[in-house]
Amino acid sequence: MDETGYIPKSLEAQERFLWWDFDQAILFILVMGMGVVSGAMVAGMVFGGLVAWQYGRLKTGKHPKFALHALYWWLPSWIVIRARATPPSHHRFFLG
């Protein structure tokens, strides 16, 4: 039983890719991919690292699904797929 590996402290632990949360890693890969397509891979890696780092600083202390909440409120309602019970994001005032 000499298995070594990462054991999460709780079952609700956020998924991780290398040392970032999964949503930060997606941002890094997207920005790096844009750098590769434009012919500047090193600049894409540097800028992707900065974007992922800043996003990590932005979401500290917030809900684990902060990215989904931000997409719901900031993107137009015709882009975001929402549940039936969820009102459109442009309805800001609720009664009740």
Secondary structure, DSSP 8 states (H G I E B T S, - for coil): --------SSTT---EETTEEHHHHHHHHHHHHHHHHHT-HHHHHHHHHHHHHHHHHHTTTS-TTHHHHHHHHHS-TTTS---TTS--TT------
